[in-house]
Amino acid sequence: MLTGLFADERGEIFDAPDWSAVGVSGAEKRICEKADMIPLPESSELMFLPARTAVGFRQGAIKKLGQNKFAVAATLPVGYTRLLLPAFEKQPGAPMLPLFGYAAVAWSRGKLWVAAMRSDQNDKWDPARYNGKDLRRRIATVRKALPDNRLVDHLAHCSTEWHCCTAQNLFYQRWEAGIPTSPVCNANCLGCISLQPSECCPAPQSRISFRPTVAEVAAVAVYHLASAPEPIVSFGQGCEGEPSLAADTIAAAIGQVRQKTDRGILNINTNAGYTEGIRQIVDAGIDSLRVSLISARESTHQAYYRSSYSLSDVRASIRYAKQKKRHVSVNMLLFPGVNDSPAEIAAWREFLQDTGVDMIQLRNLNMDPDELRTALPDFSAAGIGIPSMVRQLQEALPALKFGSFSHFRR
């Protein structure tokens, strides 16, 4: 049996013998099944959920485990996709949960299990490769090579304060390095990780406060692309708004970069809502786009992004990029019961066929489940399951790839 877990008031975690573990899809609680679960991966983290009472299944019913027994959840390393949310009963006055991707957990056969599947493998993002003892020395080296560059100072702060991997890759001189450019955005995402109103749930990182110059952007990009192995430079980071709003800067910087080196990949992570800016960046020579989307339906899309653009604008941006033969991934913000509802799958099938997207990157949406349920108009009772959703889309679109990472393509 997959046994439920709970935490006491000190946060110490226990198993609950004779209680079956319960998870959630959409708004529906159900017993965790073996097919849902894998052993808890290394680099996962367990946490208890304050003011949320743990529940389990016993004697034919799902019910509370008891007073002062708090729900437990896991957060997963990148490359793993959650299949079920943690189940709990919310207490009156419960605070909003921080922005993490909470997954259901259980205990069985002497170890912890989590409702998840492996969706991609890329050892470059192994946490053991980051936050090394030599990081500050490496930061000093780049500062010496690129003196008086505000982006270097900003990325150094992101590396040491927020432990951002794409920021650290600049200083480790390898793989994908991020270059933030835009302090403003054209959306007001519910789960924004760099800006929250009145810190209702503190964002895990602060947003860039300045607009870097073309020279600053180009200098950092050339430095990285010229020497890093399998180099990628990405505009559009968690510490900024929407990068296409800085299209003039990015397009001009791309021109300067390509005058000095043809190595590596220039990528933009974007909501793709500002089509004119995306066209400008594509025409300047961007190699790939990764477009953030939670839904292929306008009502759900707008309820989450609360944006000044529409889903049709996103569609137009992707179409233009594909007409220009750019590689396009969709960064699917994944939430069990939303993306895998039958209506959503049908909408995704039409959207993907129409736009010609090359890849879907599955990314767990970091957000309080109850807050999202309240906000979305089309929240289903339960989805058909993330693996079934992937299978249906792959059958309809055999060329479509699934994963979690932007892989280097020569």
N, C-alpha and C positions, 0 to 999 in steps of 0.2 A: 504494500500500500504506500502511496505517496502521502506522507504525513504533513499536516499543517504546522506552521511555525508561528510564534508570537514573541513579543519583547516585553520586558517589565519596564517600570518607570525609569530605571537607570539605563535602559537601552540594551540590557543583556538579553540574548536571544536563546529561546528554548524550543524544543519540538513539543508537539501536543499529541501524545499517544492516543490512538483510537479515534482521532479526528482526521478525516481525509482533507487534503489540501484543495483549496478552491481558488479559481482564477476568474477573470472577467473578460468577455469580448463584447464590445459595444457597451450596452447597459445591462447585460445579462451575466449573472454569476453561474458558474458551472464547475463541476469536479474536474480537477486536473487529471489528464490521462497520460499514460506512458508515452504516447505518440507526440504529446506536446513538449516533452521535457528532455533536456540533456544535462549532463553533469555541469555544475557551475564552472564556467571557464576561469582560468587565471586572469588576474587583473580586474575581475568583477568586484563590486562592492555591495555589502549588505547594509541596509539601513532600516530603522523603524520609523513608522509614520505617526507623528504626534496627533493626539486627539482623534485617532481612527482605530476603532476596536477590531481586532482580528476576528475573522469568521472561518468556519470550517463545516464539513458535512459529517453528521452523525445521526444515527437512528432515523434515517430517511428524510432528513431536512438540513438545509443550510441555516446555521444560526451562530450567534456570538459565542466565542470561547469563554468569556467571563469578564468580570470587571478588572480594569487595569491590565488587560492583556492587549497590547497594541499590535497593529498589523506590521508585517515585515515585507520588504521588497528588495529586489536586486537591481543594480544598474550594470549594464553590459559593456565590455570593450567594443570598439568599432570592429565591424566584420561579423557581428552577431545581431540577429533580428529577433525581437521579442514576439511571442505568439499570443500571450495572455497578459492582462494587467493584474495587479494585486487586488484581492477582494477585501473589503472592509465595510464597516458601518461608521459613517462620519458622525462625530459627536457635535452637539450644538456649539457654535463659536469656534470651530476648528480653523486654524490658520491656513492660508493658501500654501500649498507645498512648493518648495523650490523647484527650479527648472531642471529636472532630471528625467530620464526615461525609465520609469518604474516598471518592473516585470515581476510576475508571480514566481514565488519560490516554494520549495518543499524539501522534505527530508525523507530519504529512503536508503536502506542498505548501508548505513553508516556514512553517508555523504549528502551534500547539498545538491539540489537539482533546480533548474530554472526553465521557465516556459520560453524556449528560444530555439532558433536554428542557426547554423553557420551559413552565412550568405556570401562571404568572400574571404580570401586569404591573402594577406600582404604583410610580410614580416617587417616591412619598412615602418609600420605604425605600431610595432610592439613597444609598449611603455618603457621597457627596459633600455631602449635605445635613446631615451630622452632624459633630460634633467641630470646629466652627468656632472661629475665634480669639475670637469674642465670647461663647463659652459661659460662661466664669467670670463675666463681667459680668452675664449673664442670670441666673445662679444667685444672684448678690448681690441682684438685683431681686426675685426671688421670696422670698428669705429676709427681705427688708425688708417685703414684703407679708404674709407669713405667719410672723411672728417666733415663736421657741420651739416650732416644730412639728418634732418628731423625724423625721417622714416626709420633710420637705423636706431635712433634713440627710442622711438615708439615701439619698434619690434623687440628691442632689448627688454623694455618694460613688460611687454606681453609674454616674453620668454620666461622671465624670472618671477613675475607676479602672478600671471594666469597660467603659466606652464603650457602655452600654446605650441603645439608640435610644428605647424607650418611656419611659425615665427622662428622657432629654434633651428629649423632646417637651413635657414639663411646662414646662421652662425656655424652650423656643422658643415656647411657647403655641400649639400646633398639634396637630391630628389625635389619634392614640391615645397616651394617657399611662397608665403603669402605677402602681397603688397596691398595694404589698405589705402584707399584713395578718397572715400566719400564720407563726410560726417553727417550727411542728410539722407533721408529715405522717402520713397513715395508709397510706403506701406506702414501700417501700424500693427504688426503681427502680434497675435495673442501671446505667442511663445518667444518673443524677441529676446535674444541672449545678450544684447548689449544695451538695451534701453527698456525700462519698465516704468509706467507712470507711478510716481511717488514711491518707487521701490516696493510695490505691492508684494512682489516676490523678487528679492534682490537678483539682478542679472549677474551671471558668472564672470563677466568681464566688462570693462568700460569702453565706450565708443571713442574713436579717434576724434580729437577736438580741433584739428586743423586740416587744411587742404594742401597736400603736398604739391610741389611744382613739377612740371614736366621733367626738369633736370634731375630732381630728387628721385622720381619714379624710374626714369631711364637708367640712372647710375646704379641703383639697387638691382634692377633686372639684369643689366649687362654683367655686373659682378657675379651674380648667381649663375646665369646661363653659360658664361664663358668657361667655367671650371667645374661645376658640380656634375656628378654622374647622374644620368637620366634626369636632366633638369626640367622642372616645370615651374613657371611663375604664374601665380593665381591672383587675379584681382577679385575682390569680393570676399571679405573675411568676417568672422564673427564679431570683430571689434569695429565694424563700420556699418553704414547704411547701405544704400543701393549704388553699386559702382558705376552703372550706366549713366547715373546723373553727373558723373565726372567724365563723360565721354570725350570732351575736348582734350582733357589732360591725358587720358589713357590712349586715345588715338594718336596724339602727337608723340607720346612716349614710345609706342609701338614702332612708329616710323624711325625714331632715333635708335632704338634697340636693333632693329633689323638692318640698319646701316652698318652696325658694328659686329653683329654675330648672327648666324643663321642656326645656331644650336638650340635645342630644346623646344619646349611647347609653351605657348602663351595661352592661358586659360582665363575665363571669367566665370565666377560663381554669381548668379544673378536671379532676380525674380522675373526678368525679361518683360516687365510691364511698360518700360519706356522704349518703344519700338524704334523711334528715331535715333536714340542713343545707341541701341544695339546695332542698328544698321551702320552707324558711323564707325563703331568699334570693329565690326565684321569687315567692313571695307578697308580698314586700316591694316588688317592682317591677323586678327586673333585666330588661333588655331582651333580652339574648342570652347564650348559653353556647357555649364552645368546649371540647369534651371530648377529653382526651388518651387515645388508644387505639393500641395496637400490633397488636391482634388481635381478631377476633370469636369466638375459641375460648377457652374457660375455661383450658385447660392452658397455652397459650402466653401468654395474658394474665397468669396468675398467676406464671408463670416469670419474666416481665420485671418486673412491678410488685411482686411479693412483698409483697402488701398484706394488710390486715386486713379487706378487703371482697371481694366477688366480682363477676364480670362481670354477674350478674343484678341486683346493686345498681345498677350503672351503667345497665343497661337500664331499671330502674324510674325512675331520676332523669331520664333523657331522655324517657321516656314522660310523666312528670308535667309537665316543661317544655313539651312539645308540646301537652299537653292545655290548658295555660294560654296557648297560642299564642305561645310564645317562639321566637325563631330559634335553631336549634341547629346548630353545625358540629362535625364530628369532626376533630380534629387527628391525622391518621394518621401515626404514626411509621413512616417508610418505610425498608425494608431489602430490596433485591432478593433474591428467593428466599424471603422470608417472606410478605409481603402478597400477592404475585402467584402463590402456589401454587394449584392448582385447588381444593384443600380449603378454603383460606382464602377464596378468592373466593366459594365457595358459602356459607360461613358469613357473610361480609360481606353478601351479597345478602339473606339471611334477616334478619339483624340490622337492616339499614337499612330494609327493608320494614316490619318490626315496629315500629320506633321512630319512623319518619317524619323522620329527620334531613334537614336542608335542604341541607347542603354538606359536602364532604370537602376539608380543607386538607392537601395533601401536604407533609410536612416530613421531610427527610432525618434519620434517626436518627444522632446523634453518638455513636459507640461503636467500640471495637476489634472488628473483624469476628470474630476468633477467639473472643473472650470471649462474644459473643452466640451463636455457633454452639454453644459448649459448654453454654450455659445453657438453650437452648430445646429442648423435647422434640420438636417437630414441624418441625424444620428440614429443608427439602427439598433434594434434589440441585440443582435449578434451578427457577426460576419460569418462567412463560410470557411474562414481560416486563411492565413497568409500563404501557406504552401499551395492551397487550392487556387488562390488568386494568381500566384506566379505561374502555376501550371496552365491555367486557362489563357493567360496572356501570351505565354510562350507558344501554345498550340495555335492561337490566332495569328501570331506574328513570329514565325520561326527565326527570323534574323535578329530579333530583339534580344539584347544581352541583359543579364541581371548581375548585380554585385553590390558592393558598398563603397568602392574606392574609384578615384580617377587613376587609371593605370597609364604608365608611360607608353606611348605608341611611337615607334620610329617613323 
